[in-house]
Amino acid sequence: MIELKGIAWDHPRGYEPLIAASKEFAKENPNVTIKWDIRSLKEFGDMPIEDLIGKYDFITIDHPYMGQADANNLLLNLKEHISTNTLELHDKQSVGPSFKSYNYKNNLYALPIDAAALIAAYHEDIFSDLGLTNLPGNRNELFDFYKKLPADISAAWALCPTDFWCAFLTLCAQDGDRNFIQDYSVDNHIGTKAMDEIKLHLEFIHPESMNWNPIQILDRMGEEDDIVYSPFLFGYTNYSRKGYLKNLIHFTNSPVNPKNDVSTILGGVGLAISANCKEIDKAVEFVTFVASPEIQEGIYTREAGQPGNLKAWKNEKNNAMCSNFFTNTLETMEKAYVRPRHPKWNSFQEQGADLLHKGVLRDVESSILMKQLNELYQSVVNHG
């Protein structure tokens, strides 16, 4: 018997499709057992891979870790174990830049099994009851939208430290195109403008926004009737499926800056193999199995998953099951911004998120925050 262990993250979208795919794999490979542990969403974004590779064969991972994985030889380079034809198929059928985001220095450290970016969520029943007809298409329209809401109905942003960071990078990418970070420095003018803009939104949106992550907002929208819209949060197909919560949530493309062809930052999940894995052949077989079009389009999506394969996103049954989640957000996915992936990025990202979040709560001037942020960036890169 071969026993493999993996670590997923704590949401039905994170673990249910992997458990289901593992059972399906075991039907074809009765000598293989795959067990899954779960970590929190924050740990998924922040926990060093070094803490995981000794315990687990499979690691669900975010693309900004690629540089760190490469520098420290933490993950298996899949290009050495999967045929070129198969990888070309994954590239071709990737949702947006998902597949490419796990490539680093011509090595491939994960296959995209889950695709996500910041998108917009709305409570269609409230939207209709208020007589609203148009969702904001660009950022300027957000302020007009807020003014149409009665006192007991709010818009909300996900702005806990991790998600504040995602919103900040999104506004920077929309305004400065994809190259607003150069030489380990965020463009000062673009960053200051983005910070000022977020502060303006805080005057209009739900006061708990600075504490909330996407799941908290979506849970609230799914059970209560006081939040009608959120313009930038990571989408979850679960909430767009009938019966998941009391209210059905719909998703659509986020507001953009029409001057640039950039949407929002890319999220999603890659399935990676630990460099310490002893059963490499079976592990590679499983990763390829989970990421295959057949599994992605079928059992992976059915069992609460948010697939990384384009065929699954364009499948009519999947869209019917998820209130057209996939077709309504595909444009955002295709134009998503990929974060830097150099070895020090994750350390900077975690510290930078806290710096900006605390700075806004203390009402620190945006230009001062940007100066502090870039000093932090240089310090992390040069000293670790």
C-alpha positions as CSV (number, residue, x, y, z in Angstrom):
1,M,0.0,0.0,0.0
2,I,1.1,3.5,-0.8
3,E,-0.1,6.3,1.6
4,L,0.2,9.9,0.5
5,K,-0.7,13.0,2.5
6,G,-1.8,16.4,1.4
7,I,-2.7,19.7,3.0
8,A,-5.6,21.7,1.7
9,W,-7.2,24.9,3.1
10,D,-10.2,25.4,5.3
11,H,-13.2,26.0,3.1
12,P,-15.4,23.5,1.3
13,R,-13.9,24.8,-2.0
14,G,-10.5,24.0,-0.6
15,Y,-10.9,20.4,0.6
16,E,-14.1,18.8,-0.7
17,P,-13.1,18.5,-4.4
18,L,-9.7,17.1,-3.4
19,I,-11.2,14.5,-1.1
20,A,-13.6,13.5,-3.9
21,A,-10.9,13.4,-6.5
22,S,-8.8,11.3,-4.2
23,K,-11.6,8.7,-3.8
24,E,-12.0,8.6,-7.6
25,F,-8.2,8.1,-8.0
26,A,-8.3,5.3,-5.5
27,K,-10.8,3.4,-7.7
28,E,-8.2,3.2,-10.4
29,N,-5.4,2.8,-8.0
30,P,-6.7,0.5,-5.1
31,N,-3.2,0.3,-3.6
32,V,-3.1,4.1,-3.0
33,T,-4.6,6.0,-0.1
34,I,-4.5,9.8,0.0
35,K,-5.3,11.7,3.3
36,W,-5.9,15.4,3.6
37,D,-5.3,17.8,6.4
38,I,-6.6,21.4,6.5
39,R,-5.0,24.7,7.3
40,S,-6.6,28.1,7.7
41,L,-7.0,30.6,4.8
42,K,-4.4,32.9,6.4
43,E,-2.0,30.0,6.8
44,F,-2.5,29.2,3.1
45,G,-1.4,32.7,2.3
46,D,1.4,33.1,4.8
47,M,2.7,29.8,6.2
48,P,6.2,29.1,4.9
49,I,6.4,26.0,2.7
50,E,9.5,24.9,4.7
51,D,7.0,24.0,7.5
52,L,5.1,21.6,5.3
53,I,7.4,19.7,2.9
54,G,8.6,17.2,5.6
55,K,5.0,16.2,6.5
56,Y,3.1,16.3,3.2
57,D,3.5,14.9,-0.3
58,F,0.9,17.4,-1.7
59,I,0.8,21.1,-0.9
60,T,-1.9,23.4,-2.1
61,I,-0.1,26.6,-2.9
62,D,-0.4,30.3,-4.0
63,H,1.7,31.4,-6.9
64,P,3.7,34.1,-5.1
65,Y,5.6,31.2,-3.3
66,M,7.2,30.1,-6.6
67,G,10.5,32.1,-6.1
68,Q,10.9,30.9,-2.6
69,A,10.2,27.3,-3.6
70,D,12.8,27.6,-6.4
71,A,15.5,29.2,-4.3
72,N,15.3,26.6,-1.6
73,N,14.5,23.5,-3.6
74,L,11.2,22.9,-1.8
75,L,9.0,21.5,-4.6
76,L,9.3,19.0,-7.4
77,N,9.9,20.6,-10.8
78,L,7.0,19.1,-12.7
79,K,8.6,19.8,-16.1
80,E,11.0,16.9,-15.3
81,H,8.1,14.4,-14.7
82,I,5.2,15.4,-17.0
83,S,5.3,15.2,-20.8
84,T,5.6,18.4,-22.8
85,N,2.4,17.6,-24.7
86,T,0.5,17.3,-21.4
87,L,1.9,20.6,-20.1
88,E,1.1,22.3,-23.4
89,L,-2.5,21.2,-23.0
90,H,-2.7,22.5,-19.4
91,D,-1.2,25.8,-20.6
92,K,-3.7,26.1,-23.4
93,Q,-6.7,25.2,-21.2
94,S,-5.6,27.3,-18.2
95,V,-8.0,30.0,-17.0
96,G,-6.2,33.3,-17.6
97,P,-2.6,33.3,-16.5
98,S,-3.1,30.6,-13.9
99,F,-0.8,27.9,-15.5
100,K,2.0,30.5,-16.2
101,S,1.9,31.8,-12.7
102,Y,3.4,28.5,-11.4
103,N,6.3,28.7,-13.8
104,Y,9.4,30.3,-12.4
105,K,12.8,30.5,-14.1
106,N,11.6,27.9,-16.6
107,N,10.6,25.5,-13.9
108,L,7.1,24.4,-13.1
109,Y,6.2,23.9,-9.5
110,A,2.4,23.3,-9.5
111,L,-0.5,22.6,-11.8
112,P,-3.5,25.0,-11.5
113,I,-6.4,23.1,-10.0
114,D,-8.4,26.2,-8.9
115,A,-8.7,29.6,-10.6
116,A,-9.6,32.8,-8.9
117,A,-9.1,36.6,-9.0
118,L,-10.8,39.5,-7.2
119,I,-14.3,39.8,-8.7
120,A,-17.5,41.5,-7.7
121,A,-20.4,39.9,-5.7
122,Y,-23.9,41.1,-5.4
123,H,-27.2,40.2,-3.8
124,E,-29.5,40.2,-6.8
125,D,-32.8,40.2,-4.8
126,I,-31.9,43.4,-2.9
127,F,-30.5,44.9,-6.1
128,S,-33.8,44.4,-7.8
129,D,-35.9,45.5,-4.8
130,L,-33.9,48.8,-4.8
131,G,-34.7,49.3,-8.5
132,L,-31.0,49.3,-9.4
133,T,-30.3,48.5,-13.0
134,N,-26.5,48.8,-13.5
135,L,-23.6,47.4,-11.6
136,P,-20.5,49.6,-11.5
137,G,-18.3,48.9,-14.6
138,N,-15.4,51.3,-13.7
139,R,-14.1,52.6,-10.4
140,N,-15.5,56.1,-10.8
141,E,-19.0,54.6,-11.0
142,L,-18.6,53.1,-7.5
143,F,-19.2,56.5,-5.7
144,D,-22.4,57.1,-7.7
145,F,-23.5,53.6,-6.8
146,Y,-23.0,54.1,-3.0
147,K,-25.2,57.2,-3.1
148,K,-28.1,55.2,-4.4
149,L,-28.2,52.9,-1.4
150,P,-30.6,53.5,1.5
151,A,-29.2,53.9,5.0
152,D,-29.8,50.3,6.0
153,I,-28.1,48.7,2.9
154,S,-24.4,48.8,2.4
155,A,-21.6,48.0,0.0
156,A,-18.6,46.2,1.6
157,W,-15.0,45.7,0.7
158,A,-12.8,42.8,2.0
159,L,-10.1,44.9,3.8
160,C,-8.6,42.8,6.6
161,P,-4.7,43.1,6.2
162,T,-4.3,40.3,3.6
163,D,-7.2,41.5,1.5
164,F,-6.4,45.2,1.9
165,W,-3.1,44.3,0.2
166,C,-4.9,42.6,-2.6
167,A,-7.2,45.6,-3.2
168,F,-4.2,48.0,-3.0
169,L,-2.3,46.0,-5.6
170,T,-5.3,45.8,-7.8
171,L,-5.8,49.5,-7.9
172,C,-2.1,50.0,-8.6
173,A,-2.1,47.5,-11.4
174,Q,-5.3,49.0,-13.0
175,D,-3.7,52.5,-12.9
176,G,-0.1,51.7,-13.6
177,D,-0.5,48.7,-15.8
178,R,1.5,45.6,-14.9
179,N,4.8,47.3,-14.3
180,F,4.1,49.5,-11.3
181,I,6.7,47.6,-9.3
182,Q,10.2,48.1,-10.5
183,D,13.6,47.4,-8.8
184,Y,11.8,46.2,-5.6
185,S,9.9,49.5,-5.4
186,V,6.2,50.3,-5.8
187,D,5.7,53.4,-7.9
188,N,5.2,56.1,-5.3
189,H,2.7,58.2,-7.2
190,I,0.5,55.3,-8.2
191,G,0.7,53.7,-4.7
192,T,-0.2,57.0,-3.0
193,K,-3.1,57.6,-5.3
194,A,-4.4,54.0,-4.7
195,M,-4.2,54.5,-0.9
196,D,-6.0,57.8,-1.1
197,E,-8.7,56.2,-3.1
198,I,-9.3,53.3,-0.7
199,K,-9.5,55.8,2.2
200,L,-12.2,57.7,0.2
201,H,-14.2,54.5,-0.1
202,L,-14.1,53.9,3.6
203,E,-16.4,56.9,4.1
204,F,-19.2,55.1,2.2
205,I,-18.9,51.4,2.8
206,H,-19.8,49.1,5.7
207,P,-17.8,50.0,8.8
208,E,-16.7,46.4,9.4
209,S,-15.0,46.3,6.0
210,M,-11.5,46.8,7.5
211,N,-12.0,43.6,9.5
212,W,-13.5,41.4,6.9
213,N,-12.1,38.8,4.5
214,P,-14.1,37.6,1.5
215,I,-15.6,34.6,3.2
216,Q,-16.9,36.8,6.1
217,I,-18.6,39.1,3.6
218,L,-20.0,36.3,1.5
219,D,-21.3,34.5,4.6
220,R,-23.0,37.8,5.7
221,M,-24.5,38.3,2.2
222,G,-25.7,34.7,2.2
223,E,-27.5,34.9,5.5
224,E,-28.4,38.6,6.0
225,D,-30.0,41.3,3.8
226,D,-27.9,44.3,4.6
227,I,-25.1,44.1,2.1
228,V,-26.0,44.4,-1.6
229,Y,-22.5,44.6,-3.3
230,S,-18.8,44.0,-2.9
231,P,-16.6,45.2,-5.8
232,F,-13.3,43.4,-5.0
233,L,-13.2,40.0,-3.3
234,F,-12.0,36.6,-4.2
235,G,-15.1,34.7,-5.6
236,Y,-16.4,31.4,-4.3
237,T,-18.7,29.4,-6.5
238,N,-20.2,27.8,-3.4
239,Y,-22.3,30.9,-2.7
240,S,-23.7,31.0,-6.2
241,R,-25.1,27.4,-5.8
242,K,-28.7,27.0,-4.7
243,G,-29.1,25.8,-1.2
244,Y,-25.5,26.6,0.0
245,L,-26.8,29.5,2.2
246,K,-30.2,31.2,2.6
247,N,-29.5,33.9,-0.1
248,L,-28.0,33.1,-3.5
249,I,-25.1,35.4,-4.4
250,H,-24.2,36.3,-7.9
251,F,-20.8,37.2,-9.2
252,T,-19.6,39.5,-12.0
253,N,-16.5,41.3,-13.3
254,S,-14.9,43.9,-10.9
255,P,-14.9,47.6,-11.8
256,V,-11.8,48.6,-13.8
257,N,-9.8,51.6,-14.9
258,P,-10.9,51.7,-18.6
259,K,-7.5,53.3,-19.6
260,N,-5.6,50.0,-19.0
261,D,-6.3,46.4,-20.0
262,V,-5.8,45.0,-16.4
263,S,-8.5,43.7,-14.2
264,T,-7.6,42.5,-10.7
265,I,-5.0,40.4,-9.0
266,L,-4.8,36.7,-9.6
267,G,-5.5,34.2,-6.8
268,G,-6.3,30.5,-7.2
269,V,-4.6,27.4,-6.0
270,G,-1.9,25.2,-7.5
271,L,-1.3,21.6,-6.5
272,A,2.4,21.0,-5.8
273,I,4.5,18.0,-4.8
274,S,7.0,18.2,-1.9
275,A,10.7,17.8,-2.9
276,N,10.8,15.2,0.0
277,C,8.1,13.0,-1.5
278,K,9.1,9.4,-1.6
279,E,6.5,8.2,-4.0
280,I,7.1,10.6,-6.9
281,D,5.6,8.6,-9.7
282,K,2.2,8.1,-8.0
283,A,2.2,11.7,-6.7
284,V,2.8,13.1,-10.2
285,E,0.1,10.7,-11.5
286,F,-2.4,12.1,-9.0
287,V,-1.6,15.8,-9.6
288,T,-2.0,15.2,-13.4
289,F,-5.3,13.4,-12.7
290,V,-6.8,16.2,-10.5
291,A,-5.8,18.9,-13.1
292,S,-7.0,16.9,-16.1
293,P,-9.9,18.4,-18.1
294,E,-12.2,15.4,-17.3
295,I,-11.8,15.7,-13.5
296,Q,-11.9,19.4,-13.5
297,E,-15.0,19.7,-15.7
298,G,-16.8,16.9,-13.8
299,I,-16.3,15.7,-10.2
300,Y,-14.0,18.6,-9.1
301,T,-16.6,21.3,-10.0
302,R,-19.6,19.2,-8.8
303,E,-18.0,18.7,-5.4
304,A,-17.8,22.4,-4.4
305,G,-14.7,23.1,-6.4
306,Q,-13.7,26.2,-8.4
307,P,-11.7,24.6,-11.3
308,G,-8.6,25.9,-13.0
309,N,-9.4,24.4,-16.4
310,L,-11.1,26.5,-19.1
311,K,-13.3,23.7,-20.4
312,A,-14.8,23.5,-16.9
313,W,-15.4,27.2,-16.9
314,K,-17.2,27.1,-20.3
315,N,-19.2,24.0,-19.4
316,E,-23.0,24.8,-19.6
317,K,-23.9,22.4,-16.8
318,N,-21.3,24.0,-14.5
319,N,-22.6,27.5,-15.3
320,A,-26.2,26.4,-14.7
321,M,-25.2,24.9,-11.3
322,C,-23.4,28.1,-10.3
323,S,-25.7,30.9,-11.6
324,N,-23.3,31.6,-14.5
325,F,-20.4,32.3,-12.1
326,F,-17.8,31.2,-14.6
327,T,-19.0,33.0,-17.8
328,N,-19.8,36.2,-15.8
329,T,-16.3,36.5,-14.4
330,L,-14.1,35.0,-17.1
331,E,-13.1,38.5,-18.5
332,T,-11.6,39.4,-15.1
333,M,-9.7,36.1,-15.0
334,E,-8.2,36.6,-18.5
335,K,-6.9,40.1,-17.7
336,A,-5.7,39.3,-14.2
337,Y,-2.5,40.7,-12.7
338,V,0.2,38.2,-11.6
339,R,2.0,39.3,-8.4
340,P,5.8,39.2,-8.2
341,R,7.2,35.8,-7.3
342,H,10.8,36.5,-6.3
343,P,12.1,34.7,-3.2
344,K,11.5,37.6,-0.8
345,W,8.1,38.6,-2.1
346,N,6.0,36.6,0.4
347,S,7.9,38.0,3.4
348,F,7.4,41.5,2.1
349,Q,3.7,40.9,1.2
350,E,2.9,39.8,4.8
351,Q,4.7,42.7,6.4
352,G,3.5,45.2,3.9
353,A,-0.1,44.2,4.3
354,D,0.1,44.8,8.1
355,L,1.9,48.1,7.6
356,L,-0.7,49.5,5.2
357,H,-3.6,48.3,7.2
358,K,-2.4,49.7,10.5
359,G,-1.4,52.9,8.8
360,V,-4.9,53.5,7.5
361,L,-6.5,52.7,10.9
362,R,-4.2,55.3,12.4
363,D,-4.9,57.8,9.5
364,V,-1.3,58.0,8.4
365,E,-0.8,60.1,5.3
366,S,-0.7,58.0,2.2
367,S,2.6,59.4,0.9
368,I,4.3,58.6,4.3
369,L,2.9,55.0,4.1
370,M,4.3,54.6,0.6
371,K,7.7,55.8,1.8
372,Q,7.6,53.3,4.7
373,L,6.4,50.5,2.4
374,N,9.3,50.9,0.0
375,E,11.8,51.2,2.8
376,L,10.4,47.9,4.1
377,Y,10.6,46.3,0.6
378,Q,14.3,47.3,0.3
379,S,15.0,46.1,3.8
380,V,13.3,42.7,3.2
381,V,15.1,42.2,-0.1
382,N,18.5,43.2,1.2
383,H,18.4,41.7,4.7
384,G,15.6,39.1,4.8
